[in-house]
Amino acid sequence: MSATPNILVIIVTWNKKDYVLNLLDSLYDLDYPREALDIMVVDNASEDGTITAIRERFPTVRLLENDENLGGTGGFNTGLRWAFEQEEGRYDYLWLLDNDVVVHRRALSALVELLETMPDAAIAGSTIMQLDYPWRINEMGAYVDRRNAYLYLNRHMEEIPQWKGVSIAALLANEQVDLSRLLMHCPTHLDVDYVAAASLLIRTSIAKQAGLWMDFFIHYDDVEWCLRIGKMGHRVLVSARSLIWHLSAAAKVPTWVLYYDNRNALYLLSKHSGAQAVKATSRRILKKALYYGLLGKMDLAYFHLDAIDDYRRGVTGKKSLHLSSPSIINAEIKQLLRDTQIKRVLIPWTINLQATRTHAQIVQVLKQRSDLQIYYLPPPAEQARILPIPGAQLCTVSSWAPLRYFQYWQMRNRHFDLVWQSDYQPILFLSWLGRENLFINDETFRRLPSPKPVELFGLLREILRRWLG
């Protein structure tokens, strides 16, 4: 770079004080000249002391405070609107960052170098690594299937062999982070449809021409912006030399965000594909609604229907969404199992008892309650029938699907009070075996009643009405 471009960093945050403070710490360690860098944090009405903490530790950071949580869309639009109002030429680039990422010290300079040498490119994004598995790629940019709004993450889940088992701290201190030198057939940069705003550098002049994000609240807003800019004739690039780390989506359980995912996907298709793609995707959303209904997550099923209805009505932005039951931290499992009305519990192999931190709790309650019976369902093809819980009873099923489904149906005669289901890998037929279901992930669980035929028929009627409408 013959001259150092001036950059405005835009970070959006909401109730993630520790995350954003860590990010700001890392930004002050960048190898980019500090005098060419202005940092802005847009706060979406946080209630955890974020604003006070930033003012105390980083007094030079510019703060914009929204009166309410406007989501990622509203937060970035607040920052973009401010940037667009500045005098011409004040900032050469805008760097959009998620509040919960960790950036390598060369992350910004690599992006700037790429755009400075590629005048036909408007956007450059970082390769996103997984924070929970730092040696694993989450995405190196992505491609958009314009028939259904699917996102195909480039090199998703590919691992860096030399980094296997290396800590995030060691990788952040490592100067050799050029993935084009560490992976086969990996160029220094690549053309993609979009890069996530977890780390997105854009020319200020082109950002102004493209305008603000569509009011999606969260999800698909950065996808639509990149597609819009691509339609303007500009390239969107991802760099193999700019790395950030972000918590992988696999650890996040979709609940109310499903509404935004589906509604915003329809808006994306209506703008960048056409009526046929919208119709086909709407029907796919209706099929997913039926799946969640059969699973017993009736609230999520209706979120899918609301997504279609609101798209058809032209509703955008934030929506008030409420789950039918609260999420409870897994540490409360012990208290739940002490309920004497729960006597028979079925737990399938799909639940990692160690990752959910429930194994010891189950064992302790079994020692205290002689009337509590735990049944364990191993994988259908598992030859070694190992019981992971002392005192549990084994339920085996066939690896042949037709027979296995029949055996599932027979298991209803055991009159389970509580059937556990993994949020990550639910087994559809198990939801019908007990009086109540417990859906659990690595952090929280929810209790939901087993599906009722009358509710399912009502859902099916609503699905058919939208399918034919």
N, C-alpha and C positions, 0 to 999 in steps of 0.2 A: 504494500500500500504506500503510494507516494505521499499521501496526506492522510491524517487520521480522521475518519468520518465521525461526526457527532451522533450519538445514539441516545434515545429515550427508552428506558426499560419500563414496561408496564406490567405490574403484578396485581392480580385480583385475589382478594382473600375474604374469608368469612369464618370466624371462630376457629382459626388454626394458628394461634399466636406462636407456639413453639416452632411450627413448621416454617412460617414466614420469617421468623428471626434467624433460623438456621440458613435459610436461603439468602437473606441479606448478608449474613456473615460470609457466605461463599462468594457473593458478588464483589465484596471488597477484596477478595483474594484473586480476582481475575487478572490475567496478564495483559488486559486491555488498559490503555492509558486512562487513569481515573478522571482527568480533566475533560475528557471527551465523552463522559458518561453521566447522564442524569437518571436517577432512579425514582420512580413513582409507585406508590402502593395505593390501589383503589380498595377501600374497605366497604364491604356490603353490610354495614350496621352490625359489626361483631359485638358480642356481649362478654367476651373473655379477656378484656383488657388489652387487645391487640394495639389499639391506637396509642394508649399511654406507653406501652412497652416500646413501640417504635420511636416515639418522640424522645424517650429517655436514652435509648441506645444508639439511635441513628437520626440525629437532629437534622441532618442535611437531606434526608429522604423527603420528597414531596408527598403529602397525603391528601387524597380526595376522599371525602366521606359521603357515601350514599345514605339516605334516610331509612332505607329498607334493603333487604336482601334481593338484589336484582339478578342473581345468578351470574354465571360466567359471561353470558351475553351482555347483560346490563352493565356489569363491571367493566368489561373491556370496552364497551361502547362509551362509557364515561371517560375512560382514559384516552380513547381514540378521538373523541369529540374535543377534549382539551388540546391534544396534539395538533389537530387540524386548525385550531384557532391561533396557533403560534405563527410568528412571522415566517415568511417564506425562507427556507434554507436553514432554519435553526437546527433542525434534526435531519440528518441524511437517512437514518434508519430508525425503525421502531422494533424493539425486541419484546415480544409477548411471552410471558412465563406463567406457568402454574405456580401456586403458592407452596406446593408440597414436593417440589423437585429438588434434587441436589445436582449442581452443575460442576463440571470439570473446569479447571482454571483456564483452559484453552477453548472452552465451548463457544464463546462469543467471537473470539478472534478468527476461529476457523470459519464461522458463518460469514463474517465480514469479508475475509479473503476470497471466499467463494463468489459472493455477489459482486465484489470489485473486479473480478476477472471474467464474470459472465454477465455482460450488459443486457442480454435478452431475458435474463431471469429476474423475477420480481420477489420471489420468496425463497428462503433457504431455511430448512429446519434441521434440528439435531436428531441423531439416532437416539432412541429412548431405550435405555437398559432397565432391567427390573431391579427395584430396590431390595426386594426380598431375596432375589437370586442375582447378585451383582454381575455375574459372568454371563448372564443370559439376555439376549436381545428381546425386547418387547415389540418394537417396530422400527424399521428403517423407512419411514414414510409409508404411504398406503395407496392403494388403488380403489376406485369406487365402481362397483357394478351398477350402472345406471338403469338396469332393469328392475332392481329391487333394493337399492341403497345399501347393499352389503359392502363392508369395508374389508379388503384383503390386505392385511398387514405384511409388508415386505420383510422377509427373513425372520418372521415371528417365531420365537422360542429357540432360535439358533444360539448355540453356546460358543463361547470363546475358549477353546481347550486350554490355552496357557493360563487363563484366569480362574479355572475351576477351583472353588474353595477359597479364593482370595477375598478378603474383606473389602467392604466399600471404602473404608479409610485408606487402605493400601492402594486401591485403584485410583482414588482421587489424587494421591501423591505420585502416581505413576505418570511419567511424561510420554510413554509410548502407548498412546490411545488411538492411534490411526488404525481403524479396523480394516482398511484396504491392505495393510501389511500383515494382518493377523488372520484373515479369512480368505479362502479360495474364491476366485471369481468375484471379488468385491471391489468395485471401482471407488475412487475417492468421493464421487458424488453421483447421484442418480436422479433422473426425471421421474416424478410421481404425480398422482392426482392431488394429493394433499399431504400436508404435514400438520401434526397436532400443535395447538397453541400452548402445549406444555413448554415448547421452545421454538418460537417462530420469529424469524427476522424478515422484515419486509421494507422495501424502499418507501419512504414517507410519501413521495409524490404519487406512487401507484396506489398506496393505501387511500389517499384522498380521492383519487379517481374512482376507486371501487366503492367507497362509502362505508357506512357502518354495517355491522353485522345484522342479519335478520333476527327478529326478536324471538329467539327459541328458548330463552331462559338458560337451559343447559343442553349440551349434546347436539351434534351435527352443525353447530353454528360456524365453527372453524372449517368444517368440511365444505359447507356451502360457499364460504368466502373464498377458499382456495379454488373451487370450481369456477366461481364467478371471475376470478382474476385470470384463470386459465383461458376462459372464453374471450377475455380481452386480448389474447395473443401472447401472454407472458408465460415463461417457464416456471414451474415449481420444482425446486430441487431439495434433496436431502443429502446431508453431509455424513460421510463415514469418519470424519475427523473431529466432529463436534459431538460430544457425548453428554447426556444427562441421565440421571437415575430417577425412576418414578415407581411408586407402588403398582404392581401388576394388577390388571383388571380381574384376574382369576381369583384374587382374594376379596373382591368386592361382590356382595350379593345384590342382584338387581331387585328392587322393590318398587317404590313409587317412580323411580327413574324410567321404568318401562313405558310409562305414559309419554314422557318426552321423547324417548327413543323412537317410538312408533309414530307419534304425531309429526315430529320434525322430519322423519324420513319421508313422509308423504309430501310435506312442503318441498323438500329437496328434490324429489322426483318430479313434482309439478313444475318446478322451475327449470330443471336440467334434463328432463326426459320427456314425459308426456302423459296423456290420459290413460293409455294402456298400461304403462308401468304403475301408475297410481292405483288402477283397478286391481291389477294382479297382486300388488303388495298389500292392498286393503284386505283381500281375501286371505292372504297369508297371515295377516294380523288376526283375522277372525279365527283361523285355525289355532293360533297360539292361545287365543282367549279360551277356546274349548279345552286345550291341553291343561291350562292352569285351573280351569274349573274341575276337570277330572282329577287333578292332583289334590284338590281341596283348597287351593288358594283363590277363593272366589273374589276377593278384593282385587287381586292382580288381574284376574280375568276381565273384570269390569273396567279396569284402567285401560285395557286394550280397546274396549268398545268406546270409551270416552275419547281416546286418541282419534279414532275415526270420526266420531261425531263432531269434535272440535275442529278438526281439519276441514270438514265439510262446511262448518259455520264460519270459518275464517278466524278462529280463536288462536291467538299467539301469546307469548309471554308466560308469566307464572300462573299456575293454577293451584288452588287449595286442594290437596290430596291427603286422605287419611286412611291408614291401614286399619283393618278390623280388629287387630290385636297388637299389643305393643311388643317391641323387641326387648328381651331381657338378657342380661349378661350371663354367660355360662356358669359363673360362680354360684348362681342361684339354683342350679340343677339339684344339688343336694337337698335343698329345702323342698323342692317340688316332689322329689321321690319319697319324702317323709309323709306325704299326704296318704292317709290310710285308705282313701278311696281308689288309689292307684295300686293294683295288686299284680297285674300281668303286663309286662313291658316287652315289646319286641324291638330289637336293635339290629339293623342289617350291617353287612361288611362295608358298605359305602361310607360309613361314618368313621373318621379317624379319632379314636377315643383319646389319643395323646394330644393331637393338635387342638382338639376342642377342650382339652383339660377337664374331661368328665370321668375318666377311668377311675381315679382315686375316689371321687365322690360316690360313684356307683358302688364300689367295694365297701366303703364306709357305711352306707345305708343298708347294704345287704347284711352287714354284721349286726346292725341294730334292729332290722325287721325280718323276722322269720317268715312272715306271710308274703313278702315281696318276691315275685318270681321274674327273673330276667331270662328272656329267650334270645338266642343269638342266631342270626341267619348268615351263613358263610356264602362266598361266591358260588354260583351254580357249578362251575367247572373245577372248583377246589377239591383236590384229592385228599389232602391232609386236613382233616376236620379238627382244627385247633380252636379251642375256646379261649378268647382273649380276656374273659371275665371269670374270676373264680366263683364257682357256684352257679354259673349260668347253665341253661339247658339249650341243647343244640336243635335247630330246625333246619333240615336239609331239603333241598329241592333239586330237581333234575336239570341237567344242562340242555336237555331237549325242550325247546320253547313251548310247544303245545302242552306237554305234560307239566312243565313248570307252572304255566298259568293255571292249570287245573289244580295243582297243589296249593298255589296261592289262594285260590277260592276255598279249598278245604280248610285252610288255616283260619278262616273266619270262625270256625267252630271252637277255637281256643279262647274266644271272647277277650281279646286284648283290650286293656284299658287305655294304653298309650303306645302308639307306634312311632318310632323315631324315623325321621327322614333327613337325608343330607340335602342342604340347600344347593350344594354343588352337583350332586348326582342323585336326584330323587328317582325312586322306582315307582312308576305310575300305579301299579296294582296294589302296592302296600297301603296306599292311602285309604283303601276301602276295608281294611282288615280289622280295624279297632274302633273304639268309641271316639278317640281323639288322636290327633297327630301332633308331633313335635318336630318342627323344621329347625335344623341347627346348622350353624356354620362355625368358623373358627373363633368367632367373638360372641355371638348372640344366638338366642333361639326364640321361636314364636310357637304358641299353642293355638291350634286351629281344630275345629270339629271336623270329623270325617265328612266327606261329601254326602249330601242328601239328594235323592233322586228328584224331589220336587224342585229344589234349587237348580239342579242341573237342567231339568226340562225348561225352566224359566230362562236360564242362560242360553240354551239352545234356540229357544224361540227368538230371543233378541239377536242372536248371531244370524239366523236365517233371514230376519227382517232386514238386516244391513247387507247381507249377501245379495239379496234380490232387489234391494233398493237402489 
